Amino acid sequence: MKTAVFDIELRSVTNLEIAGVSRYARDPSTEVLCVGYCINNGKPKIWKPGDPLPSDLFAADEFVAHNFPFERAIWTHVLTSRHD
């Protein structure tokens, strides 16, 4: 089983504390700076927009993140819609 531990770094003109996760994730100004991840406690890797998509990350069987609901919202509304 492959486990991916990941963290998404972002920037936006929208204030997360005021807007909330859903509005922040859907805001057009919210952009991903990078995704840091590792597979099965392996070597840390960084993906940045414009890089080839990380096939090892997509091949993971389970995903772990410190604040998973937030990371999932960003994955769904920013990464998937803008970066496939």
SESE-789641 format. One record per atom (N, C-alpha, C): residue in three letters; atom name; x, y, z. Coordinates in Angstrom, 1 decimal, m for minus. Example, Ala and Ser with C-alpha at 12.3 -4.5 7.8 and 13.67 -1.06 7.14 Angstrom:
2
NODE:kevo:miza:X:Y:Z
NODE:ALA:N:13.2:m5.7:7.8;
NODE:ALA:CA:12.3:m4.5:7.8;
NODE:ALA:C:13.2:m3.3:7.8;
NODE:SER:N:12.8:m2.2:7.1;
NODE:SER:CA:13.7:m1.1:7.1;
NODE:SER:C:12.9:0.0:7.9;
This chain:
84
NODE:kevo:miza:X:Y:Z
NODE:MET:N:0.8:m1.2:0.0;
NODE:MET:CA:0.0:0.0:0.0;
NODE:MET:C:0.9:1.2:0.0;
NODE:LYS:N:0.6:2.2:m0.8;
NODE:LYS:CA:1.3:3.4:m0.9;
NODE:LYS:C:0.5:4.5:m0.2;
NODE:THR:N:1.2:5.2:0.7;
NODE:THR:CA:0.6:6.3:1.5;
NODE:THR:C:1.3:7.6:1.1;
NODE:ALA:N:0.6:8.6:0.7;
NODE:ALA:CA:1.1:9.9:0.4;
NODE:ALA:C:0.8:10.9:1.5;
NODE:VAL:N:1.8:11.5:2.0;
NODE:VAL:CA:1.6:12.6:3.0;
NODE:VAL:C:1.9:13.9:2.2;
NODE:PHE:N:1.0:14.8:2.3;
NODE:PHE:CA:1.1:16.0:1.4;
NODE:PHE:C:0.7:17.3:2.1;
NODE:ASP:N:1.2:18.4:1.6;
NODE:ASP:CA:0.8:19.7:2.1;
NODE:ASP:C:0.8:20.7:0.9;
NODE:ILE:N:m0.2:21.5:0.7;
NODE:ILE:CA:m0.3:22.4:m0.4;
NODE:ILE:C:m0.1:23.8:0.1;
NODE:GLU:N:0.8:24.5:m0.5;
NODE:GLU:CA:1.1:25.9:m0.2;
NODE:GLU:C:0.4:26.8:m1.2;
NODE:LEU:N:m0.3:27.9:m0.7;
NODE:LEU:CA:m1.1:28.7:m1.5;
NODE:LEU:C:m0.9:30.2:m1.3;
NODE:ARG:N:m1.5:31.0:m2.2;
NODE:ARG:CA:m1.7:32.4:m1.9;
NODE:ARG:C:m3.0:32.8:m2.5;
NODE:SER:N:m3.5:33.9:m2.0;
NODE:SER:CA:m4.8:34.4:m2.4;
NODE:SER:C:m5.0:35.8:m1.9;
NODE:VAL:N:m5.9:36.6:m2.6;
NODE:VAL:CA:m6.2:37.9:m2.0;
NODE:VAL:C:m7.4:37.7:m1.0;
NODE:THR:N:m8.0:36.6:m1.0;
NODE:THR:CA:m9.1:36.3:m0.1;
NODE:THR:C:m8.6:35.9:1.2;
NODE:ASN:N:m9.2:36.4:2.3;
NODE:ASN:CA:m8.8:36.1:3.6;
NODE:ASN:C:m9.5:34.8:4.0;
NODE:LEU:N:m8.7:33.8:4.3;
NODE:LEU:CA:m9.3:32.5:4.6;
NODE:LEU:C:m10.1:32.5:5.9;
NODE:GLU:N:m9.7:33.2:6.9;
NODE:GLU:CA:m10.4:33.3:8.2;
NODE:GLU:C:m11.8:33.9:8.0;
NODE:ILE:N:m11.9:34.9:7.1;
NODE:ILE:CA:m13.2:35.6:6.9;
NODE:ILE:C:m14.0:34.8:5.9;
NODE:ALA:N:m13.4:34.3:4.8;
NODE:ALA:CA:m14.2:33.7:3.7;
NODE:ALA:C:m14.6:32.3:4.1;
NODE:GLY:N:m13.8:31.6:4.8;
NODE:GLY:CA:m14.1:30.1:5.1;
NODE:GLY:C:m13.4:29.3:4.0;
NODE:VAL:N:m13.3:28.0:4.2;
NODE:VAL:CA:m12.6:27.1:3.3;
NODE:VAL:C:m13.3:27.0:1.9;
NODE:SER:N:m14.6:26.9:1.9;
NODE:SER:CA:m15.2:26.7:0.6;
NODE:SER:C:m15.1:27.9:m0.3;
NODE:ARG:N:m15.3:29.1:0.2;
NODE:ARG:CA:m15.2:30.3:m0.6;
NODE:ARG:C:m13.8:30.6:m1.0;
NODE:TYR:N:m12.8:30.3:m0.1;
NODE:TYR:CA:m11.4:30.5:m0.3;
NODE:TYR:C:m11.0:29.6:m1.5;
NODE:ALA:N:m11.4:28.3:m1.4;
NODE:ALA:CA:m11.0:27.3:m2.4;
NODE:ALA:C:m11.5:27.6:m3.8;
NODE:ARG:N:m12.7:28.3:m3.8;
NODE:ARG:CA:m13.4:28.6:m5.1;
NODE:ARG:C:m13.0:29.9:m5.7;
NODE:ASP:N:m12.3:30.8:m4.9;
NODE:ASP:CA:m11.9:32.1:m5.3;
NODE:ASP:C:m10.9:32.1:m6.5;
NODE:PRO:N:m11.2:32.8:m7.5;
NODE:PRO:CA:m10.2:32.8:m8.7;
NODE:PRO:C:m8.8:33.3:m8.3;
NODE:SER:N:m8.7:34.0:m7.3;
NODE:SER:CA:m7.3:34.5:m6.9;
NODE:SER:C:m6.5:33.5:m6.1;
NODE:THR:N:m7.2:32.5:m5.7;
NODE:THR:CA:m6.4:31.4:m4.9;
NODE:THR:C:m5.6:30.6:m5.8;
NODE:GLU:N:m4.3:30.5:m5.6;
NODE:GLU:CA:m3.4:29.8:m6.5;
NODE:GLU:C:m2.5:28.9:m5.7;
NODE:VAL:N:m2.2:27.8:m6.3;
NODE:VAL:CA:m1.2:26.9:m5.7;
NODE:VAL:C:0.2:27.3:m6.0;
NODE:LEU:N:1.0:27.4:m5.0;
NODE:LEU:CA:2.4:27.7:m5.2;
NODE:LEU:C:3.2:26.4:m5.4;
NODE:CYS:N:2.9:25.4:m4.5;
NODE:CYS:CA:3.6:24.1:m4.7;
NODE:CYS:C:2.8:23.1:m3.8;
NODE:VAL:N:3.1:21.8:m4.1;
NODE:VAL:CA:2.6:20.7:m3.3;
NODE:VAL:C:3.8:20.0:m2.8;
NODE:GLY:N:4.0:19.9:m1.5;
NODE:GLY:CA:5.1:19.1:m0.9;
NODE:GLY:C:4.5:17.7:m0.6;
NODE:TYR:N:5.2:16.7:m0.9;
NODE:TYR:CA:4.7:15.3:m0.5;
NODE:TYR:C:5.8:14.3:m0.4;
NODE:CYS:N:5.5:13.2:0.2;
NODE:CYS:CA:6.4:12.1:0.2;
NODE:CYS:C:5.5:10.8:0.2;
NODE:ILE:N:6.1:9.7:m0.4;
NODE:ILE:CA:5.4:8.5:m0.5;
NODE:ILE:C:6.0:7.5:0.5;
NODE:ASN:N:5.2:6.9:1.4;
NODE:ASN:CA:5.7:5.9:2.3;
NODE:ASN:C:7.0:6.4:3.1;
NODE:ASN:N:7.0:7.6:3.6;
NODE:ASN:CA:8.1:8.1:4.3;
NODE:ASN:C:9.4:8.2:3.5;
NODE:GLY:N:9.2:8.3:2.2;
NODE:GLY:CA:10.4:8.4:1.4;
NODE:GLY:C:10.9:9.8:1.3;
NODE:LYS:N:11.8:10.1:0.3;
NODE:LYS:CA:12.4:11.4:0.1;
NODE:LYS:C:11.3:12.4:m0.2;
NODE:PRO:N:11.3:13.5:0.5;
NODE:PRO:CA:10.3:14.6:0.2;
NODE:PRO:C:10.5:15.1:m1.2;
NODE:LYS:N:9.4:15.4:m1.8;
NODE:LYS:CA:9.4:16.0:m3.2;
NODE:LYS:C:8.5:17.2:m3.3;
NODE:ILE:N:8.7:18.0:m4.3;
NODE:ILE:CA:7.9:19.2:m4.5;
NODE:ILE:C:7.4:19.3:m5.9;
NODE:TRP:N:6.1:19.5:m6.1;
NODE:TRP:CA:5.5:19.7:m7.4;
NODE:TRP:C:5.1:21.2:m7.4;
NODE:LYS:N:5.4:21.8:m8.6;
NODE:LYS:CA:5.0:23.2:m8.8;
NODE:LYS:C:4.2:23.3:m10.1;
NODE:PRO:N:3.2:24.2:m10.1;
NODE:PRO:CA:2.4:24.4:m11.4;
NODE:PRO:C:3.4:24.6:m12.5;
NODE:GLY:N:3.1:23.9:m13.6;
NODE:GLY:CA:4.0:23.9:m14.8;
NODE:GLY:C:4.9:22.7:m14.9;
NODE:ASP:N:5.1:22.0:m13.8;
NODE:ASP:CA:5.9:20.8:m13.8;
NODE:ASP:C:5.0:19.7:m14.3;
NODE:PRO:N:5.6:18.6:m14.8;
NODE:PRO:CA:4.8:17.4:m15.1;
NODE:PRO:C:4.1:16.9:m13.9;
NODE:LEU:N:2.9:16.4:m14.1;
NODE:LEU:CA:2.1:15.9:m13.0;
NODE:LEU:C:2.8:14.7:m12.3;
NODE:PRO:N:2.8:14.7:m11.0;
NODE:PRO:CA:3.6:13.6:m10.3;
NODE:PRO:C:2.8:12.3:m10.2;
NODE:SER:N:3.2:11.4:m11.1;
NODE:SER:CA:2.5:10.1:m11.2;
NODE:SER:C:2.6:9.3:m10.0;
NODE:ASP:N:3.7:9.4:m9.2;
NODE:ASP:CA:3.8:8.7:m8.0;
NODE:ASP:C:2.8:9.2:m6.9;
NODE:LEU:N:2.5:10.4:m6.9;
NODE:LEU:CA:1.5:11.0:m6.0;
NODE:LEU:C:0.1:10.4:m6.4;
NODE:PHE:N:m0.2:10.4:m7.7;
NODE:PHE:CA:m1.5:9.9:m8.1;
NODE:PHE:C:m1.7:8.4:m7.9;
NODE:ALA:N:m0.6:7.7:m7.8;
NODE:ALA:CA:m0.6:6.3:m7.7;
NODE:ALA:C:m0.8:5.8:m6.2;
NODE:ALA:N:m0.8:6.8:m5.3;
NODE:ALA:CA:m1.0:6.5:m3.9;
NODE:ALA:C:m2.4:5.9:m3.6;
NODE:ASP:N:m2.4:5.0:m2.6;
NODE:ASP:CA:m3.7:4.3:m2.2;
NODE:ASP:C:m4.4:5.1:m1.1;
NODE:GLU:N:m3.6:5.8:m0.3;
NODE:GLU:CA:m4.3:6.6:0.7;
NODE:GLU:C:m3.5:7.9:0.9;
NODE:PHE:N:m4.2:9.0:1.3;
NODE:PHE:CA:m3.6:10.3:1.5;
NODE:PHE:C:m3.7:10.8:2.9;
NODE:VAL:N:m2.7:11.5:3.4;
NODE:VAL:CA:m2.6:12.0:4.7;
NODE:VAL:C:m2.2:13.5:4.6;
NODE:ALA:N:m3.0:14.3:5.3;
NODE:ALA:CA:m2.6:15.7:5.4;
NODE:ALA:C:m3.0:16.3:6.8;
NODE:HIS:N:m2.3:17.3:7.2;
NODE:HIS:CA:m2.6:17.8:8.6;
NODE:HIS:C:m4.0:18.3:8.7;
NODE:ASN:N:m4.5:19.0:7.7;
NODE:ASN:CA:m5.8:19.6:7.7;
NODE:ASN:C:m6.5:19.0:6.4;
NODE:PHE:N:m6.8:17.8:6.4;
NODE:PHE:CA:m7.3:17.1:5.2;
NODE:PHE:C:m8.5:17.8:4.6;
NODE:PRO:N:m9.5:18.2:5.3;
NODE:PRO:CA:m10.7:18.8:4.6;
NODE:PRO:C:m10.3:20.1:3.8;
NODE:PHE:N:m9.4:20.9:4.3;
NODE:PHE:CA:m8.9:22.0:3.6;
NODE:PHE:C:m8.1:21.6:2.4;
NODE:GLU:N:m7.1:20.7:2.6;
NODE:GLU:CA:m6.3:20.2:1.4;
NODE:GLU:C:m7.2:19.6:0.3;
NODE:ARG:N:m8.2:18.9:0.7;
NODE:ARG:CA:m9.1:18.3:m0.2;
NODE:ARG:C:m9.9:19.3:m1.0;
NODE:ALA:N:m10.4:20.4:m0.3;
NODE:ALA:CA:m11.1:21.5:m1.0;
NODE:ALA:C:m10.2:22.1:m2.0;
NODE:ILE:N:m8.9:22.4:m1.7;
NODE:ILE:CA:m8.0:23.0:m2.6;
NODE:ILE:C:m7.7:22.0:m3.8;
NODE:TRP:N:m7.5:20.7:m3.5;
NODE:TRP:CA:m7.3:19.7:m4.5;
NODE:TRP:C:m8.4:19.7:m5.5;
NODE:THR:N:m9.6:19.7:m5.0;
NODE:THR:CA:m10.8:19.7:m5.8;
NODE:THR:C:m11.1:20.9:m6.6;
NODE:HIS:N:m11.0:22.1:m6.0;
NODE:HIS:CA:m11.4:23.3:m6.7;
NODE:HIS:C:m10.3:24.1:m7.3;
NODE:VAL:N:m9.0:23.8:m7.0;
NODE:VAL:CA:m7.9:24.5:m7.6;
NODE:VAL:C:m7.1:23.6:m8.4;
NODE:LEU:N:m6.5:22.6:m7.8;
NODE:LEU:CA:m5.6:21.7:m8.5;
NODE:LEU:C:m6.3:20.9:m9.7;
NODE:THR:N:m7.5:20.3:m9.4;
NODE:THR:CA:m8.2:19.5:m10.4;
NODE:THR:C:m8.7:20.4:m11.5;
NODE:SER:N:m9.3:21.5:m11.2;
NODE:SER:CA:m9.9:22.4:m12.2;
NODE:SER:C:m8.9:23.2:m13.1;
NODE:ARG:N:m7.7:23.5:m12.5;
NODE:ARG:CA:m6.7:24.3:m13.2;
NODE:ARG:C:m5.5:23.5:m13.7;
NODE:HIS:N:m5.2:22.4:m13.1;
NODE:HIS:CA:m4.0:21.6:m13.4;
NODE:HIS:C:m4.3:20.2:m13.8;
NODE:ASP:N:m5.5:19.8:m14.0;
NODE:ASP:CA:m5.9:18.4:m14.3;
NODE:ASP:C:m5.6:17.5:m13.2;
